[in-house]
Amino acid sequence: MSKLKDSRRDFIKGIGILGAGAAVGCISINKEEKEKNITRMSTRPKGAQYMGDFSAPSLETVRCAFIGVGSRGSGHASQFAQIDGVEIVAICDLYEDLAIKSRNECKEKGAGRHQNIALYHGDQNLWKKMLKEVRPDAVFIATPWGLHAPMLITAMEEGAHAFAEVPIATTIEDMYKIVDVSEKTQKHCMMMENVNYGREELLYLNMCRQGVIGDLLHGEAAYIHDLRYHMEEQERGAGSWRTYHNANRNGNLYPTHGLGPVAQYMNLARTEDNFSRLVSFSSPAIGRKKYASKYYGKDHKWNKLDFKGGDINTSIIKTNLGRTIMVQWDETSPRPYSRLNLIQGTKGTLAGFPTRVALLEDIKRVTNDHHGWLDEEQLQVIYEKYEHPLYKRLGTLASAMGGHGGKDFIMRYRIIECLRNGTPLDQNLYEGCFWSAVAPLTETSVAQNGMPQEFPDFTRGDWKKTKPLKIIS
Ligand SMILES: NC(=O)c1ccc[n+]([C@@H]2O[C@H](COP(=O)([O-])OP(=O)(O)OC[C@H]3O[C@@H](n4cnc5c(N)ncnc54)[C@H](O)[C@@H]3O)[C@@H](O)[C@H]2O)c1
């Protein structure tokens, strides 16, 4: 066999380990299979309805259940417990102590409102029993990534609106299954991207909507956060399962915190424009291996892993209108935290870490030089003029409640407000899928040495009908 054939065979074997979902859209799957996938994915199943601007009948009280009350889910439960119109009805976790702790926090924080919280713990399938027995209105899922899809799907099938932590799922195939079930059951399914509710992100959204930076051309989004310390969690907690993703997958595994806000600035998947394709490259994988060998013994389980995921991944997304977004991910390098949060238009640039604004046009006689970033005093003028109305309404309360600077509270508050008012959620089903799809698409691109990957259209062409997210007051 020629060298070329050999390398192609190895390459196909390599794709195989990524799993069926990751290989969707990949040139190596056979033609028949590919056509079958395309037909299935481009056709909405019978009886299913598009969910772009979906609103559900209003609920006076939202009966909430939680699956996974570890580091993230416990924060969800205890804050939802303090929001008017919420009744906490059930909590499920693998571990009894976590379930009990979370129930006690809900009771305490809810000032006596949540007296009948059913607890489920001790078995990995008890969440199914919980859904059947308790029949909650809304289920909040904060479990390891691979469990989001089956839990979301079953929750909707059991009649609940379903909310999951980021990412919504890890494979394109699971994202399509989620879409099909949400469309069929007419239940909300939202990936809870809290970063879209940050003060700076809301400010920039408002400025983009008001045309302050002109036509949008380019964005930069990232999740740069040294999380190697997670490896200390070896039996329980994020490190005990995330470390295997770091070892076995190579791409951008956590794109949504940076990308969610930029996608909404650009109105992607809502009327104007949509994700088209991406290319992706990873750096060598060095940091995790070095970290494991420095801090753990030779026979430790972390030293038996072959860390394949490059320390830093860099991708470029091209939209239908030809706009670009650079997306980066690095949870391994010794670097200060950043999500970049940059949006550039024909009349100016807004950026994060730290908050920076440069504008071509003069606003209130303070912003007359776009070659430099505005200073602190000038930024105050921008905040006064463009602070998002939602932040004006909830910012003080959110800061007092805490949770990533208040953005967690604003997100949770809005979810309940929308369910109680019967209005569309701020992030729809498809946005969660498009933003999350970056992970499997980058994995395929990296495996193919940077070959472009087309985004699947989870809306089956209907994104053009979905209104842009309005400036909610
Ligand atoms: N949006 C944010 O700012 C943010 C921050 C941290 C984590 N997260 C996301 O939250 C999710 C959870 O991460 P984490 O850091 O809390 O992890 P974690 O390991 O601390 O918590 C996960 C919990 O799920 C439970 N669990 C696992 N399998 C279960 C099952 N079959 N049934 C019931 N419970 C089960 C575990 O016992 C654990 O308590 C992830 O998707 C992560 O990406 C988001």
The ligand as an SDF file (V2000), in Angstrom:
LIG
                    3D

 44 48  0  0  0  0  0  0  0  0999 V2000
  -21.8950   29.0060   33.0820 N   0  0  0  0  0  0  0  0  0  0  0  0
  -20.8700   28.9810   33.9170 C   0  0  0  0  0  0  0  0  0  0  0  0
  -20.3400   30.0070   34.3070 O   0  0  0  0  0  0  0  0  0  0  0  0
  -20.3610   27.6430   34.3710 C   0  0  0  0  0  0  0  0  0  0  0  0
  -19.4290   27.5610   35.4180 C   0  0  0  0  0  0  0  0  0  0  0  0
  -19.0230   26.2930   35.8380 C   0  0  0  0  0  0  0  0  0  0  0  0
  -19.5220   25.1630   35.2240 C   0  0  0  0  0  0  0  0  0  0  0  0
  -20.4100   25.2820   34.2110 N   0  0  0  0  0  0  0  0  0  0  0  0
  -21.0010   24.1110   33.5620 C   0  0  0  0  0  0  0  0  0  0  0  0
  -21.8300   23.4480   34.5360 O   0  0  0  0  0  0  0  0  0  0  0  0
  -21.8310   22.0600   34.2920 C   0  0  0  0  0  0  0  0  0  0  0  0
  -21.4380   21.3220   35.5710 C   0  0  0  0  0  0  0  0  0  0  0  0
  -20.1240   21.6760   35.9150 O   0  0  0  0  0  0  0  0  0  0  0  0
  -19.6300   21.6820   37.4400 P   0  0  0  0  0  0  0  0  0  0  0  0
  -18.3650   22.4540   37.4470 O   0  0  0  0  0  0  0  0  0  0  0  0
  -20.7120   22.0580   38.3530 O   0  0  0  0  0  0  0  0  0  0  0  0
  -19.2760   20.1290   37.6440 O   0  0  0  0  0  0  0  0  0  0  0  0
  -19.4360   19.2540   38.9680 P   0  0  0  0  0  0  0  0  0  0  0  0
  -18.7440   17.9930   38.6990 O   0  0  0  0  0  0  0  0  0  0  0  0
  -19.0510   20.0730   40.1550 O   0  0  0  0  0  0  0  0  0  0  0  0
  -21.0050   19.0140   39.0700 O   0  0  0  0  0  0  0  0  0  0  0  0
  -21.6810   18.0580   38.2910 C   0  0  0  0  0  0  0  0  0  0  0  0
  -22.6730   17.3640   39.2020 C   0  0  0  0  0  0  0  0  0  0  0  0
  -23.4590   16.4690   38.4150 O   0  0  0  0  0  0  0  0  0  0  0  0
  -23.7050   15.3370   39.2040 C   0  0  0  0  0  0  0  0  0  0  0  0
  -24.0720   14.2050   38.3470 N   0  0  0  0  0  0  0  0  0  0  0  0
  -23.2770   13.5050   37.4930 C   0  0  0  0  0  0  0  0  0  0  0  0
  -23.9730   12.5190   36.9220 N   0  0  0  0  0  0  0  0  0  0  0  0
  -25.2290   12.6040   37.4020 C   0  0  0  0  0  0  0  0  0  0  0  0
  -26.3970   11.8250   37.1990 C   0  0  0  0  0  0  0  0  0  0  0  0
  -26.4110   10.7780   36.3620 N   0  0  0  0  0  0  0  0  0  0  0  0
  -27.5110   12.1620   37.8830 N   0  0  0  0  0  0  0  0  0  0  0  0
  -27.5120   13.2160   38.7420 C   0  0  0  0  0  0  0  0  0  0  0  0
  -26.4250   13.9760   38.9770 N   0  0  0  0  0  0  0  0  0  0  0  0
  -25.2960   13.6650   38.3180 C   0  0  0  0  0  0  0  0  0  0  0  0
  -22.3940   15.1060   39.9480 C   0  0  0  0  0  0  0  0  0  0  0  0
  -22.5640   14.2900   41.0810 O   0  0  0  0  0  0  0  0  0  0  0  0
  -21.9780   16.5240   40.2800 C   0  0  0  0  0  0  0  0  0  0  0  0
  -22.3850   16.9190   41.5710 O   0  0  0  0  0  0  0  0  0  0  0  0
  -20.8950   21.8380   33.1120 C   0  0  0  0  0  0  0  0  0  0  0  0
  -21.6450   21.8280   31.9280 O   0  0  0  0  0  0  0  0  0  0  0  0
  -20.0070   23.0700   33.1200 C   0  0  0  0  0  0  0  0  0  0  0  0
  -19.4870   23.3470   31.8580 O   0  0  0  0  0  0  0  0  0  0  0  0
  -20.8290   26.5110   33.7870 C   0  0  0  0  0  0  0  0  0  0  0  0
  1  2  1  0
  2  3  2  0
  2  4  1  0
  4  5  1  0
  4 44  2  0
  5  6  2  0
  6  7  1  0
  7  8  2  0
  8  9  1  0
  8 44  1  0
  9 10  1  0
  9 42  1  0
 10 11  1  0
 11 12  1  0
 11 40  1  0
 12 13  1  0
 13 14  1  0
 14 15  2  0
 14 16  1  0
 14 17  1  0
 17 18  1  0
 18 19  2  0
 18 20  1  0
 18 21  1  0
 21 22  1  0
 22 23  1  0
 23 24  1  0
 23 38  1  0
 24 25  1  0
 25 26  1  0
 25 36  1  0
 26 27  1  0
 26 35  1  0
 27 28  2  0
 28 29  1  0
 29 30  1  0
 29 35  2  0
 30 31  1  0
 30 32  2  0
 32 33  1  0
 33 34  2  0
 34 35  1  0
 36 37  1  0
 36 38  1  0
 38 39  1  0
 40 41  1  0
 40 42  1  0
 42 43  1  0
M  CHG  2   8   1  16  -1
M  END
$$$$
